[in-house]
Amino acid sequence: MTSRLVAALAVAAAVVTVPVAASANEAAVKYRENNMKTIGAYMQNTVAVLKGDVPYAEQLEANALGLAAAAKLSPAAFKTDTSGSNVKTTAKPDIWQNWDKFEGGLGMMSERADALVAAVQGGDKAAIGQAVQAVGETCKTCHDNFRTK
């Protein structure tokens, strides 16, 4: 192969792989944003039911279960390190620099979401309120440490 051909192939390979990498990072960011929006929606629905803002008390357990399921998806949703990419995101690079701490917070959110499900299934309003507060505190701590405003 001539050096011109090698150079041309190298440029062609770079042109082909850059959009693929950007696309993969964009997809990873979109996936985790969707997951976090899902958690937020279930949390907001749960709070609205508890406050009596909406008459859907029969859906409280479904919302708690949905929240718990989405919480379990969170660690995998953040596995792709997009901190070096040009993809717009509110995720701080600290997530991947302090992965163990971040992943521990997601684990705590999942545990607390499971506790919310148990509280809802138990029917004790005080326990449900405490469980919702615990999930919310976990979310706030993570957002304070790992999300840009």
DALIN-V582361 format. One record per pair of residues at least 24 apart in sequence whose ideal C-beta (glycine too) atoms are under 10 Angstrom apart, sorted by the first residue. I is the first residue (numbers start at 1). J is the second residue. D is the distance in whole Angstrom. If there is no record, write none. Layout:
BEGIN
i = [I | I]
j = [J | J]
d = [D | D]
END
This chain:
BEGIN
i = [21 | 22 | 22 | 22 | 22 | 23 | 24 | 24 | 24 | 24 | 25 | 25 | 25 | 25 | 25 | 25 | 25 | 25 | 25 | 26 | 26 | 26 | 26 | 26 | 26 | 27 | 27 | 27 | 28 | 28 | 28 | 28 | 28 | 28 | 28 | 28 | 28 | 28 | 29 | 29 | 29 | 29 | 29 | 29 | 29 | 29 | 29 | 29 | 30 | 30 | 31 | 31 | 31 | 31 | 31 | 32 | 32 | 32 | 32 | 32 | 32 | 32 | 32 | 32 | 32 | 32 | 33 | 33 | 33 | 33 | 34 | 34 | 34 | 35 | 35 | 35 | 35 | 35 | 35 | 35 | 36 | 36 | 36 | 36 | 36 | 36 | 36 | 36 | 36 | 36 | 36 | 37 | 38 | 38 | 38 | 38 | 38 | 38 | 38 | 39 | 39 | 39 | 39 | 39 | 39 | 39 | 39 | 39 | 39 | 39 | 39 | 40 | 40 | 40 | 41 | 41 | 41 | 42 | 42 | 42 | 42 | 42 | 42 | 42 | 42 | 42 | 43 | 43 | 43 | 43 | 43 | 43 | 43 | 43 | 43 | 46 | 46 | 46 | 46 | 46 | 46 | 46 | 47 | 47 | 47 | 47 | 49 | 49 | 50 | 50 | 50 | 50 | 50 | 60 | 60 | 60 | 60 | 60 | 61 | 61 | 61 | 61 | 61 | 62 | 63 | 63 | 63 | 64 | 64 | 64 | 64 | 64 | 64 | 64 | 64 | 64 | 64 | 64 | 64 | 64 | 65 | 65 | 65 | 65 | 65 | 65 | 66 | 66 | 67 | 67 | 67 | 67 | 67 | 67 | 67 | 67 | 67 | 68 | 68 | 68 | 68 | 68 | 68 | 68 | 68 | 68 | 68 | 68 | 69 | 69 | 69 | 70 | 70 | 70 | 71 | 71 | 71 | 71 | 71 | 71 | 71 | 71 | 71 | 71 | 71 | 71 | 71 | 72 | 72 | 72 | 72 | 72 | 72 | 73 | 73 | 74 | 74 | 74 | 74 | 74 | 74 | 74 | 74 | 74 | 75 | 75 | 75 | 75 | 75 | 75 | 75 | 75 | 75 | 76 | 77 | 78 | 78 | 78 | 78 | 79 | 89 | 89 | 90 | 90 | 90 | 90 | 90 | 91 | 91 | 91 | 92 | 92 | 92 | 92 | 93 | 94 | 94 | 94 | 95 | 95 | 95 | 95 | 96 | 98 | 98 | 101 | 101 | 101 | 102 | 102 | 102 | 105 | 105 | 105 | 105 | 105 | 105 | 106 | 106 | 106 | 107 | 108 | 108 | 108 | 108 | 108 | 108 | 109 | 109 | 109 | 109 | 109 | 109 | 109 | 109 | 110 | 110 | 111 | 111 | 112 | 112 | 112 | 112 | 113]
j = [85 | 82 | 85 | 86 | 87 | 87 | 80 | 82 | 85 | 87 | 80 | 81 | 82 | 83 | 84 | 85 | 86 | 87 | 89 | 82 | 85 | 86 | 87 | 88 | 89 | 80 | 82 | 87 | 77 | 78 | 79 | 80 | 81 | 82 | 85 | 87 | 89 | 91 | 77 | 78 | 80 | 82 | 85 | 87 | 88 | 89 | 90 | 91 | 87 | 89 | 73 | 76 | 77 | 78 | 80 | 73 | 74 | 76 | 77 | 78 | 79 | 80 | 82 | 89 | 91 | 95 | 77 | 89 | 90 | 91 | 70 | 73 | 77 | 70 | 71 | 73 | 74 | 76 | 77 | 78 | 70 | 73 | 74 | 77 | 78 | 90 | 91 | 139 | 142 | 143 | 147 | 70 | 66 | 67 | 69 | 70 | 71 | 73 | 74 | 66 | 67 | 68 | 69 | 70 | 71 | 73 | 74 | 109 | 113 | 135 | 139 | 67 | 70 | 139 | 66 | 67 | 70 | 66 | 67 | 68 | 69 | 70 | 71 | 113 | 116 | 135 | 67 | 70 | 71 | 113 | 116 | 132 | 135 | 136 | 139 | 116 | 120 | 128 | 131 | 132 | 135 | 136 | 129 | 132 | 133 | 136 | 120 | 128 | 120 | 125 | 128 | 129 | 132 | 116 | 120 | 121 | 123 | 128 | 116 | 117 | 120 | 121 | 123 | 120 | 116 | 117 | 120 | 113 | 114 | 115 | 116 | 117 | 118 | 119 | 120 | 121 | 128 | 131 | 132 | 135 | 113 | 114 | 116 | 117 | 120 | 121 | 113 | 117 | 109 | 110 | 112 | 113 | 114 | 116 | 117 | 132 | 135 | 109 | 110 | 111 | 112 | 113 | 114 | 115 | 116 | 117 | 118 | 135 | 110 | 113 | 117 | 109 | 110 | 113 | 106 | 107 | 108 | 109 | 110 | 111 | 112 | 113 | 114 | 116 | 135 | 138 | 139 | 106 | 107 | 109 | 110 | 113 | 114 | 106 | 110 | 102 | 103 | 105 | 106 | 107 | 109 | 110 | 113 | 142 | 99 | 102 | 103 | 104 | 105 | 106 | 107 | 109 | 110 | 106 | 106 | 102 | 103 | 106 | 146 | 103 | 147 | 148 | 143 | 146 | 147 | 148 | 149 | 146 | 147 | 148 | 145 | 146 | 147 | 148 | 146 | 145 | 146 | 147 | 142 | 145 | 146 | 147 | 146 | 145 | 146 | 142 | 145 | 146 | 142 | 145 | 146 | 138 | 139 | 141 | 142 | 145 | 146 | 138 | 142 | 146 | 138 | 134 | 135 | 137 | 138 | 141 | 142 | 134 | 135 | 136 | 137 | 138 | 139 | 141 | 142 | 135 | 138 | 135 | 138 | 136 | 137 | 138 | 139 | 138]
d = [8 | 10 | 7 | 7 | 7 | 10 | 7 | 9 | 9 | 10 | 7 | 9 | 5 | 10 | 9 | 4 | 8 | 5 | 9 | 9 | 8 | 10 | 5 | 9 | 10 | 9 | 10 | 9 | 8 | 9 | 8 | 4 | 9 | 6 | 9 | 8 | 9 | 10 | 10 | 10 | 8 | 6 | 8 | 5 | 8 | 5 | 9 | 7 | 9 | 10 | 9 | 9 | 6 | 9 | 8 | 9 | 8 | 9 | 4 | 6 | 9 | 8 | 9 | 8 | 7 | 10 | 9 | 8 | 8 | 9 | 9 | 10 | 8 | 6 | 9 | 5 | 6 | 9 | 4 | 9 | 8 | 10 | 8 | 8 | 9 | 9 | 9 | 9 | 10 | 9 | 9 | 9 | 7 | 8 | 9 | 4 | 10 | 8 | 10 | 9 | 6 | 10 | 10 | 5 | 6 | 9 | 7 | 8 | 8 | 9 | 8 | 9 | 9 | 8 | 8 | 9 | 9 | 5 | 4 | 9 | 9 | 6 | 9 | 9 | 10 | 10 | 6 | 10 | 10 | 9 | 9 | 8 | 7 | 7 | 7 | 7 | 8 | 9 | 9 | 6 | 9 | 10 | 10 | 6 | 10 | 8 | 10 | 10 | 10 | 8 | 7 | 7 | 7 | 10 | 5 | 10 | 10 | 8 | 10 | 7 | 5 | 6 | 10 | 9 | 9 | 10 | 8 | 7 | 9 | 10 | 5 | 5 | 9 | 8 | 5 | 8 | 8 | 8 | 9 | 9 | 9 | 10 | 9 | 6 | 8 | 9 | 9 | 10 | 9 | 10 | 10 | 5 | 10 | 7 | 8 | 10 | 7 | 10 | 7 | 10 | 9 | 4 | 5 | 9 | 7 | 5 | 10 | 9 | 10 | 8 | 10 | 10 | 9 | 8 | 7 | 9 | 10 | 5 | 4 | 9 | 8 | 4 | 8 | 10 | 8 | 9 | 10 | 9 | 10 | 9 | 5 | 8 | 9 | 10 | 9 | 10 | 9 | 9 | 5 | 9 | 7 | 7 | 10 | 9 | 10 | 9 | 5 | 10 | 10 | 5 | 7 | 10 | 8 | 10 | 9 | 7 | 8 | 7 | 9 | 9 | 9 | 8 | 9 | 9 | 5 | 5 | 8 | 7 | 7 | 8 | 8 | 5 | 6 | 6 | 9 | 7 | 6 | 9 | 9 | 9 | 5 | 9 | 10 | 8 | 8 | 10 | 8 | 9 | 7 | 8 | 6 | 7 | 9 | 6 | 5 | 8 | 8 | 9 | 7 | 10 | 10 | 9 | 9 | 9 | 5 | 9 | 9 | 9 | 7 | 10 | 10 | 4 | 7 | 9 | 7 | 10 | 9 | 10 | 9 | 9 | 8 | 6 | 9 | 9]
END
